[in-house]
C-alpha cells in the first residue's frame, strides 16, 4: 500500500489536545505517514489520541494547504493540514 506524508498544524492553544501540546514544537508541524487514499475524516478516526474527532470539535475549520476544505478531502503527499477554531462572541 502506498504511503504519503502529511504535515499537521494547529493554530489554537485553548483546548489543544494534550497529545499535540506534547508533540508539537512551536513553528514546526507534526509529520504523519498515512495511506495514500486517506481523507481528513480517516485521519481523525485513525488518530483518536489527537483529540480532534469528537463531537466537541464539530465547529473546527479544516484547511489543507491554506484552503478551507471539508473532512471528506482526500489528502496528498506533502499536504499541510491545519485546524482552526472560528471566533465566537456574544
Biopython code that builds the backbone (N, CA, C, O; Angstrom):
import numpy as np
from Bio.PDB.StructureBuilder import StructureBuilder

atoms = [
    (1, "UNK", "N", (0.833, -1.181, 0.000)),
    (1, "UNK", "CA", (0.000, 0.000, 0.000)),
    (1, "UNK", "C", (0.882, 1.250, 0.000)),
    (1, "UNK", "O", (1.814, 1.367, 0.796)),
    (2, "UNK", "N", (0.576, 2.168, -0.892)),
    (2, "UNK", "CA", (1.346, 3.401, -0.989)),
    (2, "UNK", "C", (1.081, 4.285, 0.224)),
    (2, "UNK", "O", (-0.042, 4.354, 0.725)),
    (3, "UNK", "N", (2.123, 4.954, 0.683)),
    (3, "UNK", "CA", (2.029, 5.853, 1.836)),
    (3, "UNK", "C", (2.365, 7.272, 1.406)),
    (3, "UNK", "O", (3.116, 7.489, 0.456)),
    (4, "UNK", "N", (1.791, 8.235, 2.126)),
    (4, "UNK", "CA", (2.099, 9.643, 1.910)),
    (4, "UNK", "C", (2.441, 10.265, 3.258)),
    (4, "UNK", "O", (2.105, 9.729, 4.313)),
    (5, "UNK", "N", (3.113, 11.400, 3.197)),
    (5, "UNK", "CA", (3.424, 12.156, 4.418)),
    (5, "UNK", "C", (2.630, 13.440, 4.396)),
    (5, "UNK", "O", (2.589, 14.142, 3.386)),
    (6, "UNK", "N", (1.999, 13.743, 5.514)),
    (6, "UNK", "CA", (1.276, 15.000, 5.652)),
    (6, "UNK", "C", (1.824, 15.738, 6.865)),
    (6, "UNK", "O", (2.450, 15.141, 7.741)),
    (7, "UNK", "N", (1.584, 17.026, 6.904)),
    (7, "UNK", "CA", (2.094, 17.871, 7.979)),
    (7, "UNK", "C", (0.898, 18.478, 8.700)),
    (7, "UNK", "O", (0.090, 19.179, 8.091)),
    (8, "UNK", "N", (0.789, 18.213, 9.975)),
    (8, "UNK", "CA", (-0.350, 18.629, 10.781)),
    (8, "UNK", "C", (0.021, 19.826, 11.635)),
    (8, "UNK", "O", (1.008, 19.798, 12.371)),
    (9, "UNK", "N", (-0.785, 20.888, 11.529)),
    (9, "UNK", "CA", (-0.570, 22.081, 12.334)),
    (9, "UNK", "C", (-1.865, 22.417, 13.046)),
    (9, "UNK", "O", (-2.947, 22.058, 12.582)),
    (10, "UNK", "N", (-1.759, 23.094, 14.154)),
    (10, "UNK", "CA", (-2.938, 23.622, 14.835)),
    (10, "UNK", "C", (-2.614, 25.052, 15.235)),
    (10, "UNK", "O", (-1.484, 25.373, 15.602)),
    (11, "UNK", "N", (-3.619, 25.895, 15.156)),
    (11, "UNK", "CA", (-3.401, 27.311, 15.444)),
    (11, "UNK", "C", (-4.249, 27.769, 16.615)),
    (11, "UNK", "O", (-4.702, 28.913, 16.648)),
    (12, "UNK", "N", (-4.463, 26.891, 17.566)),
    (12, "UNK", "CA", (-5.178, 27.279, 18.773)),
    (12, "UNK", "C", (-4.497, 26.620, 19.949)),
    (12, "UNK", "O", (-4.010, 25.495, 19.838)),
    (13, "UNK", "N", (-4.457, 27.307, 21.069)),
    (13, "UNK", "CA", (-3.841, 26.722, 22.249)),
    (13, "UNK", "C", (-4.890, 26.340, 23.277)),
    (13, "UNK", "O", (-4.751, 25.311, 23.939)),
    (14, "UNK", "N", (-5.933, 27.138, 23.428)),
    (14, "UNK", "CA", (-7.013, 26.768, 24.332)),
    (14, "UNK", "C", (-7.696, 25.552, 23.748)),
    (14, "UNK", "O", (-8.172, 25.598, 22.614)),
    (15, "UNK", "N", (-7.753, 24.484, 24.484)),
    (15, "UNK", "CA", (-8.410, 23.282, 24.006)),
    (15, "UNK", "C", (-7.542, 22.436, 23.094)),
    (15, "UNK", "O", (-8.010, 21.433, 22.554)),
    (16, "UNK", "N", (-6.303, 22.817, 22.914)),
    (16, "UNK", "CA", (-5.409, 21.996, 22.097)),
    (16, "UNK", "C", (-5.242, 20.646, 22.782)),
    (16, "UNK", "O", (-4.883, 20.593, 23.959)),
    (17, "UNK", "N", (-5.495, 19.566, 22.075)),
    (17, "UNK", "CA", (-5.375, 18.253, 22.700)),
    (17, "UNK", "C", (-3.993, 18.049, 23.310)),
    (17, "UNK", "O", (-2.982, 18.483, 22.758)),
    (18, "UNK", "N", (-3.971, 17.386, 24.450)),
    (18, "UNK", "CA", (-2.723, 17.140, 25.160)),
    (18, "UNK", "C", (-1.693, 16.452, 24.267)),
    (18, "UNK", "O", (-0.501, 16.753, 24.343)),
    (19, "UNK", "N", (-2.152, 15.528, 23.421)),
    (19, "UNK", "CA", (-1.228, 14.810, 22.536)),
    (19, "UNK", "C", (-0.471, 15.773, 21.636)),
    (19, "UNK", "O", (0.725, 15.589, 21.407)),
    (20, "UNK", "N", (-1.146, 16.797, 21.122)),
    (20, "UNK", "CA", (-0.463, 17.764, 20.260)),
    (20, "UNK", "C", (0.403, 18.713, 21.067)),
    (20, "UNK", "O", (1.483, 19.090, 20.613)),
    (21, "UNK", "N", (-0.042, 19.107, 22.251)),
    (21, "UNK", "CA", (0.770, 20.006, 23.075)),
    (21, "UNK", "C", (2.104, 19.365, 23.406)),
    (21, "UNK", "O", (3.124, 20.049, 23.486)),
    (22, "UNK", "N", (2.100, 18.043, 23.599)),
    (22, "UNK", "CA", (3.332, 17.356, 23.966)),
    (22, "UNK", "C", (4.254, 17.124, 22.780)),
    (22, "UNK", "O", (5.472, 17.059, 22.949)),
    (23, "UNK", "N", (3.687, 16.997, 21.571)),
    (23, "UNK", "CA", (4.477, 16.646, 20.395)),
    (23, "UNK", "C", (4.878, 17.869, 19.584)),
    (23, "UNK", "O", (6.012, 17.974, 19.116)),
    (24, "UNK", "N", (3.934, 18.795, 19.421)),
    (24, "UNK", "CA", (4.149, 19.918, 18.515)),
    (24, "UNK", "C", (5.213, 20.867, 19.065)),
    (24, "UNK", "O", (5.204, 21.205, 20.248)),
    (25, "UNK", "N", (6.104, 21.279, 18.214)),
    (25, "UNK", "CA", (7.104, 22.277, 18.561)),
    (25, "UNK", "C", (6.689, 23.583, 17.909)),
    (25, "UNK", "O", (6.245, 23.574, 16.760)),
    (26, "UNK", "N", (6.815, 24.692, 18.594)),
    (26, "UNK", "CA", (6.373, 25.970, 18.015)),
    (26, "UNK", "C", (6.964, 26.198, 16.623)),
    (26, "UNK", "O", (8.175, 26.118, 16.421)),
    (27, "UNK", "N", (6.080, 26.480, 15.680)),
    (27, "UNK", "CA", (6.508, 26.783, 14.322)),
    (27, "UNK", "C", (6.825, 25.573, 13.469)),
    (27, "UNK", "O", (7.157, 25.719, 12.292)),
    (28, "UNK", "N", (6.731, 24.388, 14.032)),
    (28, "UNK", "CA", (7.046, 23.177, 13.276)),
    (28, "UNK", "C", (5.855, 22.229, 13.303)),
    (28, "UNK", "O", (5.348, 21.908, 14.378)),
    (29, "UNK", "N", (5.405, 21.779, 12.146)),
    (29, "UNK", "CA", (4.267, 20.859, 12.115)),
    (29, "UNK", "C", (4.654, 19.454, 12.543)),
    (29, "UNK", "O", (5.825, 19.074, 12.519)),
    (30, "UNK", "N", (3.649, 18.699, 12.932)),
    (30, "UNK", "CA", (3.806, 17.283, 13.232)),
    (30, "UNK", "C", (3.651, 16.536, 11.912)),
    (30, "UNK", "O", (2.642, 16.721, 11.232)),
    (31, "UNK", "N", (4.610, 15.702, 11.526)),
    (31, "UNK", "CA", (4.543, 14.956, 10.270)),
    (31, "UNK", "C", (4.047, 13.548, 10.551)),
    (31, "UNK", "O", (4.564, 12.850, 11.423)),
    (32, "UNK", "N", (3.029, 13.146, 9.791)),
    (32, "UNK", "CA", (2.448, 11.810, 9.918)),
    (32, "UNK", "C", (2.549, 11.088, 8.587)),
    (32, "UNK", "O", (2.475, 11.719, 7.533)),
    (33, "UNK", "N", (2.716, 9.779, 8.623)),
    (33, "UNK", "CA", (2.699, 8.949, 7.424)),
    (33, "UNK", "C", (1.402, 8.156, 7.435)),
    (33, "UNK", "O", (1.099, 7.447, 8.395)),
    (34, "UNK", "N", (0.631, 8.286, 6.342)),
    (34, "UNK", "CA", (-0.695, 7.666, 6.246)),
    (34, "UNK", "C", (-0.846, 7.005, 4.876)),
    (34, "UNK", "O", (-0.023, 7.214, 3.985)),
    (35, "UNK", "N", (-1.899, 6.211, 4.715)),
    (35, "UNK", "CA", (-2.194, 5.583, 3.426)),
    (35, "UNK", "C", (-2.521, 6.656, 2.392)),
    (35, "UNK", "O", (-3.048, 7.716, 2.729)),
    (36, "UNK", "N", (-2.201, 6.369, 1.124)),
    (36, "UNK", "CA", (-2.359, 7.349, 0.048)),
    (36, "UNK", "C", (-3.801, 7.776, -0.184)),
    (36, "UNK", "O", (-4.025, 8.860, -0.724)),
    (37, "UNK", "N", (-4.778, 6.979, 0.197)),
    (37, "UNK", "CA", (-6.173, 7.336, -0.057)),
    (37, "UNK", "C", (-6.873, 7.918, 1.170)),
    (37, "UNK", "O", (-8.102, 7.911, 1.238)),
    (38, "UNK", "N", (-6.112, 8.417, 2.132)),
    (38, "UNK", "CA", (-6.651, 8.919, 3.385)),
    (38, "UNK", "C", (-7.365, 10.252, 3.219)),
    (38, "UNK", "O", (-6.866, 11.156, 2.550)),
    (39, "UNK", "N", (-8.553, 10.366, 3.842)),
    (39, "UNK", "CA", (-9.263, 11.646, 3.913)),
    (39, "UNK", "C", (-8.981, 12.258, 5.284)),
    (39, "UNK", "O", (-8.425, 11.602, 6.165)),
    (40, "UNK", "N", (-9.370, 13.515, 5.452)),
    (40, "UNK", "CA", (-9.225, 14.160, 6.759)),
    (40, "UNK", "C", (-10.004, 13.363, 7.808)),
    (40, "UNK", "O", (-9.506, 13.139, 8.912)),
    (41, "UNK", "N", (-11.227, 12.933, 7.468)),
    (41, "UNK", "CA", (-12.033, 12.145, 8.404)),
    (41, "UNK", "C", (-11.341, 10.837, 8.767)),
    (41, "UNK", "O", (-11.367, 10.427, 9.927)),
    (42, "UNK", "N", (-10.720, 10.175, 7.784)),
    (42, "UNK", "CA", (-9.974, 8.940, 8.053)),
    (42, "UNK", "C", (-8.838, 9.205, 9.038)),
    (42, "UNK", "O", (-8.604, 8.417, 9.954)),
    (43, "UNK", "N", (-8.141, 10.311, 8.843)),
    (43, "UNK", "CA", (-7.023, 10.667, 9.707)),
    (43, "UNK", "C", (-7.502, 10.861, 11.138)),
    (43, "UNK", "O", (-6.887, 10.351, 12.075)),
    (44, "UNK", "N", (-8.592, 11.594, 11.310)),
    (44, "UNK", "CA", (-9.114, 11.845, 12.654)),
    (44, "UNK", "C", (-9.553, 10.543, 13.318)),
    (44, "UNK", "O", (-9.367, 10.365, 14.522)),
    (45, "UNK", "N", (-10.134, 9.637, 12.538)),
    (45, "UNK", "CA", (-10.554, 8.343, 13.086)),
    (45, "UNK", "C", (-9.352, 7.461, 13.427)),
    (45, "UNK", "O", (-9.387, 6.722, 14.411)),
    (46, "UNK", "N", (-8.294, 7.534, 12.625)),
    (46, "UNK", "CA", (-7.107, 6.696, 12.826)),
    (46, "UNK", "C", (-6.242, 7.168, 13.989)),
    (46, "UNK", "O", (-5.500, 6.380, 14.576)),
    (47, "UNK", "N", (-6.336, 8.456, 14.321)),
    (47, "UNK", "CA", (-5.522, 9.032, 15.397)),
    (47, "UNK", "C", (-6.415, 9.654, 16.455)),
    (47, "UNK", "O", (-6.397, 10.874, 16.619)),
    (48, "UNK", "N", (-7.204, 8.855, 17.183)),
    (48, "UNK", "CA", (-8.088, 9.432, 18.201)),
    (48, "UNK", "C", (-7.320, 10.154, 19.304)),
    (48, "UNK", "O", (-7.876, 11.023, 19.977)),
    (49, "UNK", "N", (-6.056, 9.808, 19.495)),
    (49, "UNK", "CA", (-5.270, 10.462, 20.534)),
    (49, "UNK", "C", (-5.031, 11.936, 20.230)),
    (49, "UNK", "O", (-4.660, 12.701, 21.120)),
    (50, "UNK", "N", (-5.243, 12.344, 18.963)),
    (50, "UNK", "CA", (-5.122, 13.766, 18.638)),
    (50, "UNK", "C", (-6.248, 14.564, 19.269)),
    (50, "UNK", "O", (-6.124, 15.774, 19.457)),
    (51, "UNK", "N", (-7.349, 13.891, 19.598)),
    (51, "UNK", "CA", (-8.459, 14.559, 20.269)),
    (51, "UNK", "C", (-9.225, 15.521, 19.395)),
    (51, "UNK", "O", (-9.886, 16.423, 19.910)),
    (52, "UNK", "N", (-9.158, 15.356, 18.081)),
    (52, "UNK", "CA", (-9.816, 16.300, 17.175)),
    (52, "UNK", "C", (-11.044, 15.728, 16.489)),
    (52, "UNK", "O", (-11.615, 16.393, 15.625)),
    (53, "UNK", "N", (-11.472, 14.521, 16.840)),
    (53, "UNK", "CA", (-12.564, 13.898, 16.111)),
    (53, "UNK", "C", (-13.875, 13.812, 16.859)),
    (53, "UNK", "O", (-14.859, 13.334, 16.294)),
    (54, "UNK", "N", (-13.933, 14.246, 18.090)),
    (54, "UNK", "CA", (-15.150, 14.128, 18.881)),
    (54, "UNK", "C", (-16.171, 15.190, 18.553)),
    (54, "UNK", "O", (-15.876, 16.147, 17.837)),
    (55, "UNK", "N", (-17.376, 15.025, 19.077)),
    (55, "UNK", "CA", (-18.454, 15.980, 18.784)),
    (55, "UNK", "C", (-18.164, 17.393, 19.273)),
    (55, "UNK", "O", (-18.705, 18.356, 18.729)),
    (56, "UNK", "N", (-17.320, 17.531, 20.286)),
    (56, "UNK", "CA", (-16.999, 18.876, 20.775)),
    (56, "UNK", "C", (-16.154, 19.654, 19.776)),
    (56, "UNK", "O", (-15.969, 20.860, 19.945)),
    (57, "UNK", "N", (-15.642, 19.006, 18.749)),
    (57, "UNK", "CA", (-14.818, 19.675, 17.751)),
    (57, "UNK", "C", (-15.530, 19.820, 16.406)),
    (57, "UNK", "O", (-14.882, 20.043, 15.384)),
    (58, "UNK", "N", (-16.859, 19.694, 16.402)),
    (58, "UNK", "CA", (-17.628, 19.816, 15.160)),
    (58, "UNK", "C", (-17.451, 21.168, 14.479)),
    (58, "UNK", "O", (-17.620, 21.273, 13.264)),
    (59, "UNK", "N", (-17.119, 22.188, 15.232)),
    (59, "UNK", "CA", (-17.019, 23.529, 14.661)),
    (59, "UNK", "C", (-15.624, 23.891, 14.199)),
    (59, "UNK", "O", (-15.415, 24.999, 13.706)),
    (60, "UNK", "N", (-14.673, 23.006, 14.339)),
    (60, "UNK", "CA", (-13.307, 23.305, 13.901)),
    (60, "UNK", "C", (-13.272, 23.420, 12.381)),
    (60, "UNK", "O", (-13.848, 22.601, 11.664)),
    (61, "UNK", "N", (-12.586, 24.450, 11.909)),
    (61, "UNK", "CA", (-12.392, 24.648, 10.471)),
    (61, "UNK", "C", (-11.158, 23.863, 10.039)),
    (61, "UNK", "O", (-10.137, 23.856, 10.725)),
    (62, "UNK", "N", (-11.271, 23.210, 8.897)),
    (62, "UNK", "CA", (-10.185, 22.379, 8.373)),
    (62, "UNK", "C", (-9.611, 23.053, 7.129)),
    (62, "UNK", "O", (-10.346, 23.412, 6.210)),
    (63, "UNK", "N", (-8.297, 23.217, 7.112)),
    (63, "UNK", "CA", (-7.605, 23.802, 5.968)),
    (63, "UNK", "C", (-6.559, 22.815, 5.467)),
    (63, "UNK", "O", (-5.848, 22.198, 6.261)),
    (64, "UNK", "N", (-6.468, 22.669, 4.157)),
    (64, "UNK", "CA", (-5.402, 21.892, 3.543)),
    (64, "UNK", "C", (-4.664, 22.829, 2.601)),
    (64, "UNK", "O", (-5.248, 23.376, 1.665)),
    (65, "UNK", "N", (-3.379, 23.007, 2.858)),
    (65, "UNK", "CA", (-2.537, 23.919, 2.069)),
    (65, "UNK", "C", (-3.131, 25.320, 2.009)),
    (65, "UNK", "O", (-3.086, 25.984, 0.973)),
    (66, "UNK", "N", (-3.687, 25.758, 3.132)),
    (66, "UNK", "CA", (-4.212, 27.108, 3.235)),
    (66, "UNK", "C", (-5.614, 27.309, 2.684)),
    (66, "UNK", "O", (-6.138, 28.422, 2.731)),
    (67, "UNK", "N", (-6.229, 26.263, 2.167)),
    (67, "UNK", "CA", (-7.575, 26.355, 1.582)),
    (67, "UNK", "C", (-8.585, 25.666, 2.491)),
    (67, "UNK", "O", (-8.385, 24.523, 2.904)),
    (68, "UNK", "N", (-9.675, 26.371, 2.799)),
    (68, "UNK", "CA", (-10.743, 25.788, 3.597)),
    (68, "UNK", "C", (-11.308, 24.578, 2.871)),
    (68, "UNK", "O", (-11.577, 24.648, 1.672)),
    (69, "UNK", "N", (-11.491, 23.476, 3.577)),
    (69, "UNK", "CA", (-11.970, 22.249, 2.959)),
    (69, "UNK", "C", (-12.858, 21.498, 3.948)),
    (69, "UNK", "O", (-13.120, 21.987, 5.047)),
    (70, "UNK", "N", (-13.312, 20.332, 3.563)),
    (70, "UNK", "CA", (-14.159, 19.519, 4.432)),
    (70, "UNK", "C", (-13.386, 18.286, 4.893)),
    (70, "UNK", "O", (-12.279, 18.018, 4.426)),
    (71, "UNK", "N", (-13.987, 17.550, 5.812)),
    (71, "UNK", "CA", (-13.338, 16.332, 6.299)),
    (71, "UNK", "C", (-13.338, 15.230, 5.244)),
    (71, "UNK", "O", (-12.673, 14.210, 5.426)),
    (72, "UNK", "N", (-14.066, 15.414, 4.149)),
    (72, "UNK", "CA", (-14.075, 14.442, 3.049)),
    (72, "UNK", "C", (-12.907, 14.633, 2.088)),
    (72, "UNK", "O", (-12.730, 13.844, 1.160)),
    (73, "UNK", "N", (-12.111, 15.675, 2.306)),
    (73, "UNK", "CA", (-10.987, 15.978, 1.423)),
    (73, "UNK", "C", (-9.967, 14.845, 1.469)),
    (73, "UNK", "O", (-9.558, 14.418, 2.549)),
    (74, "UNK", "N", (-9.552, 14.354, 0.284)),
    (74, "UNK", "CA", (-8.542, 13.311, 0.175)),
    (74, "UNK", "C", (-7.164, 13.974, 0.214)),
    (74, "UNK", "O", (-6.879, 14.881, -0.568)),
    (75, "UNK", "N", (-6.322, 13.515, 1.126)),
    (75, "UNK", "CA", (-5.004, 14.106, 1.324)),
    (75, "UNK", "C", (-4.004, 13.610, 0.289)),
    (75, "UNK", "O", (-4.108, 12.491, -0.213)),
    (76, "UNK", "N", (-3.031, 14.466, -0.021)),
    (76, "UNK", "CA", (-1.957, 14.140, -0.965)),
    (76, "UNK", "C", (-0.618, 14.274, -0.258)),
    (76, "UNK", "O", (-0.511, 14.935, 0.775)),
    (77, "UNK", "N", (0.394, 13.643, -0.821)),
    (77, "UNK", "CA", (1.727, 13.700, -0.239)),
    (77, "UNK", "C", (2.184, 15.148, -0.090)),
    (77, "UNK", "O", (2.096, 15.936, -1.032)),
    (78, "UNK", "N", (2.671, 15.489, 1.101)),
    (78, "UNK", "CA", (3.192, 16.824, 1.362)),
    (78, "UNK", "C", (2.156, 17.842, 1.793)),
    (78, "UNK", "O", (2.503, 18.984, 2.092)),
    (79, "UNK", "N", (0.875, 17.447, 1.833)),
    (79, "UNK", "CA", (-0.164, 18.393, 2.252)),
    (79, "UNK", "C", (0.094, 18.894, 3.666)),
    (79, "UNK", "O", (0.588, 18.167, 4.527)),
    (80, "UNK", "N", (-0.259, 20.169, 3.879)),
    (80, "UNK", "CA", (-0.226, 20.746, 5.213)),
    (80, "UNK", "C", (-1.664, 20.871, 5.681)),
    (80, "UNK", "O", (-2.460, 21.593, 5.081)),
    (81, "UNK", "N", (-1.991, 20.174, 6.741)),
    (81, "UNK", "CA", (-3.336, 20.133, 7.278)),
    (81, "UNK", "C", (-3.351, 20.982, 8.545)),
    (81, "UNK", "O", (-2.528, 20.789, 9.441)),
    (82, "UNK", "N", (-4.293, 21.924, 8.613)),
    (82, "UNK", "CA", (-4.376, 22.817, 9.761)),
    (82, "UNK", "C", (-5.813, 22.863, 10.268)),
    (82, "UNK", "O", (-6.768, 22.752, 9.498)),
    (83, "UNK", "N", (-5.938, 23.028, 11.558)),
    (83, "UNK", "CA", (-7.243, 23.140, 12.204)),
    (83, "UNK", "C", (-7.323, 24.496, 12.898)),
    (83, "UNK", "O", (-6.373, 24.931, 13.549)),
    (84, "UNK", "N", (-8.462, 25.152, 12.750)),
    (84, "UNK", "CA", (-8.709, 26.454, 13.381)),
    (84, "UNK", "C", (-10.044, 26.420, 14.103)),
    (84, "UNK", "O", (-10.988, 25.782, 13.638)),
    (85, "UNK", "N", (-10.127, 27.093, 15.221)),
    (85, "UNK", "CA", (-11.401, 27.274, 15.897)),
    (85, "UNK", "C", (-11.921, 28.641, 15.472)),
    (85, "UNK", "O", (-11.222, 29.638, 15.648)),
    (86, "UNK", "N", (-13.160, 28.718, 14.904)),
    (86, "UNK", "CA", (-13.682, 30.019, 14.488)),
    (86, "UNK", "C", (-13.926, 30.908, 15.701)),
    (86, "UNK", "O", (-14.271, 30.413, 16.774)),
    (87, "UNK", "N", (-13.751, 32.214, 15.539)),
    (87, "UNK", "CA", (-14.001, 33.133, 16.661)),
    (87, "UNK", "C", (-15.491, 33.162, 16.993)),
    (87, "UNK", "O", (-16.351, 33.056, 16.119)),
    (88, "UNK", "N", (-15.757, 33.307, 18.273)),
    (88, "UNK", "CA", (-17.141, 33.435, 18.733)),
    (88, "UNK", "C", (-17.223, 34.623, 19.655)),
    (88, "UNK", "O", (-16.205, 35.121, 20.135)),
    (89, "UNK", "N", (-18.373, 35.054, 19.892)),
    (89, "UNK", "CA", (-18.543, 36.187, 20.795)),
    (89, "UNK", "C", (-20.001, 36.337, 21.193)),
    (89, "UNK", "O", (-20.863, 35.558, 20.785)),
    (90, "UNK", "N", (-20.242, 37.313, 21.965)),
    (90, "UNK", "CA", (-21.623, 37.480, 22.371)),
    (90, "UNK", "C", (-21.803, 38.709, 23.190)),
    (90, "UNK", "O", (-22.918, 39.007, 23.620)),
]
sb = StructureBuilder()
sb.init_structure("model")
sb.init_model(0)
sb.init_chain("A")
sb.init_seg("    ")
for serial, (resi, resn, name, xyz) in enumerate(atoms, 1):
    if name == "N":
        sb.init_residue(resn, " ", resi, " ")
    sb.init_atom(name, np.array(xyz, "f"), 0.0, 1.0, " ", f" {name:<3s}", serial, name[0])
structure = sb.get_structure()
